């Protein structure tokens, strides 16, 4: 079943919404923004909290790199030895995949 892709940082949650993506995707964009990729670094508010994706889509790619879908999972880590699960809470309603 197809699920929505992520294009906006605020669609990613790990205790709170993300504030920014650091991505290499400059090729595939929807109306909302560039499609998120598995190697993207996700930034959250607070003291240097960042997240990395551990599982992304298996059928949709940008330059042979999997895109991040609502079914994707990851981990956000803070400078203190703590982590939180990272997930997509809001995807792009116009772009989906699996």
C-alpha positions, 0 to 999 in steps of 0.5 A: 500500500502506498504511503505519503512521502515527507517534504516538510521538516515539521512533518517529522516528529521525535518528541516534537516537530523537526525544524530543518532537513540537511539533504542532498536532494536538489532534483525531485520536488513536490509543491511542498518541497524537496522529497526527503531521502534516507541519508538526510539529517533531520534537525530538531529544536533544542541543543543540537538534537539530530536524527537519522533514518534507519528505514526508508521506502523500498520502491521509490528512489531519487538518484538511487537513494530511497525516499522517506515515507510515512512508514519510515523510522529513525532515531533522534539523538541529543548531546546527552546520552538519550535518544527518541524514535523518529517518525513521519507524522504528516506526509505530502498528500500529493506524492506517495510510494512504498 
